[in-house]
Amino acid sequence: MAHLLIVEDDELLRDALQAQLGHAGYTLSVASDGEQAQQILLAQRFDAVVLDLGLPGIDGLQVLRWIRQRLAALPVLILTARDGLDDRVQGLNEGADDYLTKPFDLAELLARLQAMLRRARLPAFGGSLQVQAPGAARLRLDPDKPLAWLDEQALDVTHREWSLLRLLLDNMGQVISREDVLTVWQTVPSEGATGSNALEVYIHRLRRKLQDSGLNIRNVRGLGYLLETTP
């Protein structure tokens, strides 16, 4: 199920959304202000964001503009008490994919999230897995086929390299174990040997292909690998 980031400063509503959307099957992370949301979005990959506008410090519209500059295809649903026509128009013009006002019905929120996520997966809407951090190239992967790009430059990747890169991107900033990779590779068309030695070869190949991109695959001794931005 999709991984959502809820950005909401009202603790009671934030906890309620986390419980209700979790019960609906979503994987969830939460942020209580705009600055925290930006930090989390740089560290992890998400399928969509549920964003309040009335946030302390960096407000929701600033967060939305920041998202559009760095994660252009990331779906964003605004969930706010600002119910004026001008507010809705501004939110959509700034790049929100949908706009729902409080108070709201949970069934409608779920329906809007599902519709937004379906649209995001369609090729006409640029559906892809991607990450871009300040100073780094934008890395994009087709979610279904072994295709990848750095900015607009296509990467020459094999099916196994693409599956490894997708696993790293899905867990950006988090360690994946060798066992995780080998389990995923069981579903990939054969490209020869598997195992620790073969994995090191593929890691080395991907590091070379990501060279000078601002992204790096780090070996975490005894644990596995993680995809991170370089200073």
N, C-alpha and C positions, 0 to 999 in steps of 0.2 A: 504494500500500500504506500501511497505517497507520503513524503516527509514534508511537514508544514512548519513554518516559523510563525508563531503568534506574537505580534508586537502590540502590547496593551498595558497601560499603566495602572488600570483599575485591578487590584489584586483579586477581588471576588470574581469579577467577570473573567479575568485571565485563568483562574483556577477552574471555573465552570467550563470555559471553552476547552481547556486541556482535558478535562474529564469527559465531556460530551463527544469531542472529536476523537479522543482516544478510544472511547467505546465504539465509535463508528469505524474503527480500524486504522486510523491514521497514526503515523509516527510523528511525534510533536517535540518541538523545542520552543522555548518562550523567551521573550525579552520585555523588560519593563520600561525601556526608554529607547530613543533613537540611536544613541551612541552604542549601547549594548547590542542593538540589532545589527549595526554595521560590523561590529567585531565578530559576531556570530556568523554573519553572511560571508565574511572573508575566510572563516575557518572551516565551514562546512558547506556541502551542497544541499539545496532544497528544491522541492518540486513546485512550491508556491509559498506566498506570504499572505497572512491575514494582518492588515495594518490599520491601527487606529491613527487618526489625524492629530488629536489633542494630546500629544506627548510632551513631557517635560524636557527642557533643553532643546535638542534637535527635534523639530516637530515632524509629523508624519509626511507632509508634502516634501520637506527637505530629504527625508529618508527615501521617498519615492523617486525624486530626481537623482539621488545618489545611486539607487538601484538601476535606473535606466541608463546611467552612464557606464556602469560596470557589468551589469548582468541583464543585458537588454531584453532577453527572451524570458526572464523569470516572471511567471504570472503573479500578479498582485491584486488581491481583493481588499478594497478599503471597507472597514467596518467602523462606523463613526456615528456620533450623535448629531453631527452637522448635516441637517436635512434640507437646507435651502437649495434651490435650483442652481444658483451660482456656485455653491460649494461642490455639487455633483458635477457640474460642467468643468470646473477647474480640476477636480480630481481626475476625471477621465482625460482631459486635455494634457495633464501632466504625465499620463502614461499608465494609469490604473486600468486593469482589464475588466473590473467590475466594481460596483459601489452599492453597499447595503447600509441602511441606516438603523440605528438603535432607537427603540427596542426592536428586536427581530425575532423571527420564528426559526427555531433550529432546523426544521425541515427545509425551509427556504435556503438557509445558509449552506446546508449540505448539498442541495440541488445545484446551487450556484458554483460551489467549489468543484463538484463533479463535472459540470459543463465547462468550466474554465480549464480544468486539467485535460479534458478531452480535446479542447481546441488547441492547447499548447502542444499536444503530441502530433498534430496534423502537419505534414510537410509545408502546406501553404502558410502556416503560421510560424515557420522556422523552427519546428520542434527539434530540439537537440539537447544533449547534455553538455553543459559548458561551465567554465569558471574563468574569471578574470579578476586579478588583484592589481592594485596600483603598482606600476613599474613592470608588470608581467604581460606577456602576450595573451590573447584570448584563446583558450583551448576549447575546442568543440568536438563532440563525438556524435555521430548518428546513433540513435538509441537502438537500432535494429540491425544495421549493416556495418561491416568492418571499415568504416570511413572516419577520418579524423582530420582536423584542420588546426593550424596555429594562425590566428588572425584569419586572413583569407587564403593562406598557403596550405594546400593539401599535404598531409603527412602520408608517407608510404609505410603503411602498417600491415602486418599479417593478421589473420583472424585471431591468433593467440595473443599477439601484442595488443590488439584492440580490446580484447576481453580483459587483459591485465590492466590496461590504461583505464578502462571503464570502471573496474573495481576500485582502483585508486581514486578516480574522480568522484565516484559515489561516496567515498569515505575521506574526502579531502581533509587533511590535517589530522587524520586518525590512522593508527597503525592497523595494517592488515597482515595477518599471519601467512606463512608459507602454506599452511594447511588450507586457508581460505582460497588462495590462488589455485592450488592443485584441485580443490573441489570444483571450482568454476571451470577449470580446464577439462574436466571430464565431459562437459557438454559441448566442447569446441571440436571442430573437425581436426583430425589427426595432422600434426605437423612434425612428427618425429617424437623423440624421447621427451618424457616429463620427469619431474623430480627436482631436487635442490640444485644440481649442477646446471640443468637446463634452465631453471628459473633465473639463475644468476646471469646466464647468457642473455635472456630476454630483458632483464632489468638493465643490463649494460647497453643493449641496443636502444631501449627507450630513452635512457639518459642521453645518449648521443643525439637522438632525434629532438630532444627537448633542450639541447644546449643553446645557451644565449636567449632562452625564452623567458627567463625569470621564474621558471618552475623547475623543481628538482625532485627526484625520487631518493629519499634518504633511507639508508639501512639502519634500523634500530636494533642494535645488537641483542640477540636472544629473543626478539619479539617478531620482527618482520619488517615491513616497509611502509612509508607514508609519502604522499605527495604534498609538497609544501612550496611556498614561494621563497625565493632567495633574496637576501638583503640587497 
